[in-house]
Amino acid sequence: MESQNKFIGMIGLGYWGKNILRNLHDLGVLHTFTTSLDELLKNPDIKAMAISPPQP
């Protein structure tokens, strides 16, 4: 799948994070996984974000 179809950035691996990460990857839309919000916000290729914070 071409990189232009990979437009979702993900931050965090909270309770559901590993499942969300796997599904985004399987769908071919995962552009970046990181723990840095700034990294996602500075990337013009990221059109959407999935956020999975740790469980309190």
Residue pairs with C-beta under 8 A, 6 or more apart in sequence:
1 28
3 31
3 45
5 28
5 29
6 28
6 29
6 30
6 31
6 45
7 29
7 31
7 45
7 46
7 47
7 48
8 24
8 29
8 30
8 31
8 46
8 47
8 48
8 49
8 50
9 31
9 32
9 33
9 34
9 39
9 40
9 43
9 46
9 48
9 49
9 50
10 17
10 20
10 21
10 24
10 30
10 32
10 33
10 34
10 49
10 50
10 51
10 52
11 33
11 34
11 35
11 36
11 37
11 40
11 49
11 50
11 51
11 52
12 35
12 51
12 52
12 53
12 54
13 21
13 52
13 54
14 52
14 53
14 54
14 55
15 52
15 54
15 55
16 52
17 52
20 50
20 52
21 30
21 33
21 52
24 30
24 50
31 43
31 45
31 46
32 39
32 40
32 43
32 46
34 40
40 46
40 49
